[in-house]
Amino acid sequence: MDVRRAAERYPGGDPAAGIESWHAFSFGPHYDPDNLRFGAVIACNEERLAPGAGFGEHPHSHTEIVTWVVEGELTHRDSFGHETTVRPGDVQRLSSAAGVRHVERNDGPTPVTFVQMWLAPREPGGDPAYEIVHGIADSTPYAVPEAGAMLHVRRLGAGERTAVPDGHHVYVHVVRGEVRLDGEELGPGDAARIIDAKDLEAVGATRAELLIWEMAGSSSPSGA
């Protein structure tokens, strides 16, 4: 298990324009050849948008983009005509496939904070697709079969336990609160990258929320 702390994330965004970003993986000018991906996960970005701020229309391709709003409301628009408001508890996925353009903005009166995770598909190309699931429950994992991955949302009270899925690659991101995982104390923004996870539990030290990616094996034994 490789623990990465929130303070180790690469800062980004444009604070003067109301955009603050923290990147868990090599991203943009923060190039790190030893931190390009883990399993299918190639980005896990924490984003904060001030009221009226956002990312103008920009392209993506060959990426599964999954968004989880922590607080506030995020407006999504894309080149295929989808326009939605993503709220806490919703899972949004944009399969960029052969190419799509989209806009992400905070059109509300309060800041919006969200976690956006990018996954590499097993096969490039195909047709772009969009999906949003409102109010996902802890007991309902969200499948991204194009990337061989499953997202588990776990909400814990202090002292509550939850099983971490067994898997060849498992990525655990702490959204809020504090948890104990295999002897490690993890706080907001901390993450654990686990290879060959088996019989692990996360225990809430406080009320906490976790995003856990369960991924099938890759051809790289290091998970790179």
C-alpha positions in Angstrom: 0.0 0.0 0.0 1.4 3.3 -1.1 -0.1 6.3 0.8 0.0 9.7 -0.9 -0.8 12.8 1.2 -3.0 15.7 0.3 0.0 18.0 0.8 1.9 16.1 -1.9 -0.6 17.0 -4.6 0.5 19.3 -7.5 -1.2 22.7 -7.3 -2.8 24.0 -10.4 -5.7 25.9 -11.8 -5.9 29.7 -12.0 -6.5 31.2 -8.5 -6.9 34.7 -9.9 -9.8 33.4 -12.0 -11.4 31.6 -9.1 -10.0 28.1 -10.0 -8.0 26.1 -7.5 -6.8 22.6 -8.5 -4.8 19.9 -6.7 -3.5 16.9 -8.8 -2.7 13.5 -7.5 -0.9 12.4 -10.7 1.5 13.9 -13.2 -0.5 16.7 -14.8 0.2 19.6 -17.2 3.4 21.4 -16.2 3.9 19.1 -13.2 5.3 16.2 -15.3 6.5 13.3 -13.2 7.3 10.1 -15.2 7.1 8.0 -12.0 3.5 9.2 -11.3 1.6 8.8 -14.5 -1.1 6.4 -13.5 -2.2 3.7 -11.1 -4.1 0.8 -12.8 -6.7 2.6 -15.0 -6.6 5.8 -13.0 -4.6 8.6 -14.8 -5.9 11.6 -12.8 -7.6 12.4 -9.5 -8.1 16.1 -9.4 -9.6 18.1 -6.5 -11.1 21.2 -7.9 -12.6 24.3 -6.3 -14.5 26.9 -8.4 -15.6 30.3 -7.0 -19.0 31.6 -8.0 -19.0 32.4 -11.7 -15.7 30.6 -12.3 -15.2 27.6 -14.5 -13.4 25.8 -17.3 -14.3 27.1 -20.7 -15.0 24.8 -23.6 -12.1 22.4 -24.0 -11.6 19.0 -25.7 -11.1 15.5 -24.4 -10.5 12.1 -26.1 -9.9 8.5 -25.1 -10.7 9.1 -21.5 -13.4 8.1 -19.0 -14.1 11.2 -16.9 -16.0 10.6 -13.6 -17.0 13.6 -11.5 -18.1 13.6 -7.8 -19.3 16.9 -6.3 -18.4 17.5 -2.7 -20.3 20.7 -2.1 -22.1 23.2 -4.3 -23.5 22.6 -7.8 -21.5 22.1 -11.0 -22.9 22.9 -14.4 -21.9 20.6 -17.2 -22.4 21.3 -21.0 -20.9 19.3 -23.8 -20.8 19.3 -27.6 -23.4 16.6 -27.9 -26.1 18.8 -26.3 -26.1 17.6 -22.7 -26.6 20.3 -20.1 -26.9 19.1 -16.5 -26.4 20.3 -12.9 -24.3 17.9 -10.8 -24.9 17.9 -7.1 -23.4 16.2 -4.0 -24.3 12.4 -4.2 -24.4 12.4 -8.0 -22.0 10.4 -10.2 -21.4 11.9 -13.6 -19.5 10.2 -16.4 -18.4 11.5 -19.7 -16.9 8.9 -22.1 -14.9 11.2 -24.4 -14.0 8.3 -26.7 -13.0 9.6 -30.2 -13.5 13.2 -29.1 -15.9 15.6 -27.2 -15.8 19.2 -26.0 -17.3 20.3 -22.7 -17.7 23.2 -20.3 -17.7 23.0 -16.5 -18.8 26.0 -14.5 -20.0 27.2 -11.1 -23.2 29.1 -12.0 -24.3 29.2 -8.4 -23.9 31.7 -5.6 -21.5 29.6 -3.4 -18.2 27.8 -4.1 -18.3 24.4 -5.7 -15.8 21.7 -4.8 -15.6 18.4 -6.7 -13.3 15.5 -7.3 -12.7 14.5 -10.9 -11.1 11.2 -11.9 -9.9 10.2 -15.3 -9.5 6.6 -16.3 -7.8 5.1 -19.4 -10.2 3.0 -21.5 -9.1 -0.5 -22.5 -9.7 0.3 -26.1 -9.4 3.7 -27.8 -12.0 5.3 -30.0 -15.7 4.6 -30.1 -18.6 6.9 -29.7 -18.7 9.5 -26.9 -21.4 8.9 -24.2 -22.8 10.7 -21.2 -24.5 9.5 -18.0 -25.5 10.9 -14.6 -26.7 8.9 -11.7 -28.5 11.0 -9.0 -28.1 10.1 -5.3 -25.9 7.0 -5.6 -26.1 4.8 -2.5 -23.2 3.2 -0.7 -24.5 -0.3 -1.6 -24.6 0.5 -5.3 -21.2 0.4 -7.0 -20.9 2.3 -10.3 -19.3 0.3 -13.1 -17.1 1.8 -15.8 -16.6 -1.4 -17.9 -14.7 0.5 -20.6 -11.9 0.9 -18.1 -12.3 -2.4 -16.3 -13.2 -0.4 -13.1 -15.8 -0.1 -10.4 -16.4 2.9 -8.2 -17.6 2.3 -4.6 -18.8 5.2 -2.5 -18.5 4.7 1.2 -19.9 6.9 4.0 -18.8 6.1 7.6 -19.6 7.3 11.0 -17.0 7.4 13.8 -16.1 3.9 14.6 -17.9 2.3 11.7 -16.1 -0.2 9.5 -16.4 -1.0 5.8 -14.7 -3.6 3.7 -12.3 -2.4 1.0 -13.0 -4.4 -2.2 -10.4 -7.1 -3.0 -8.7 -6.3 -6.3 -5.6 -6.3 -8.3 -5.5 -2.5 -8.2 -7.5 -0.5 -5.6 -7.4 3.2 -5.2 -8.9 4.8 -2.1 -9.5 8.6 -1.9 -10.6 10.3 1.2 -13.2 13.0 0.3 -13.8 14.2 3.9 -13.2 13.1 7.4 -10.5 10.8 8.8 -10.2 7.0 8.5 -7.8 4.2 9.5 -6.7 1.8 6.8 -4.3 -1.0 7.4 -2.5 0.9 10.2 -2.4 4.2 8.3 -4.3 7.4 9.4 -5.8 9.1 6.3 -7.4 12.6 6.2 -9.1 14.7 3.6 -7.3 14.6 0.2 -5.1 11.6 1.2 -5.2 8.5 -1.0 -3.9 4.9 -0.9 -2.8 2.9 -3.9 -3.1 -0.8 -3.1 -1.9 -3.7 -5.3 -3.5 -7.1 -4.7 -5.8 -5.8 -2.0 -7.3 -8.5 0.2 -9.3 -8.6 3.4 -8.8 -4.9 4.2 -11.1 -2.7 6.2 -11.4 1.1 6.5 -12.6 2.4 9.9 -14.0 5.9 10.4 -12.0 7.9 13.0 -14.6 10.6 12.4 -17.6 10.9 10.0 -16.0 10.2 6.6 -16.6 9.8 2.9 -14.5 7.6 0.6 -14.3 7.0 -3.1 -12.8 3.6 -3.8 -11.8 2.4 -7.3 -11.7 -1.4 -7.8 -9.8 -2.3 -10.9 -9.0 -5.4 -12.9 -5.3 -6.4 -13.5 -3.1 -4.7 -16.0 -0.2 -6.0 -18.0 2.2 -3.9 -15.8 3.1 -5.6 -12.5 3.8 -2.2 -10.9 0.4 -0.8 -11.8 2.0 1.9 -13.9 
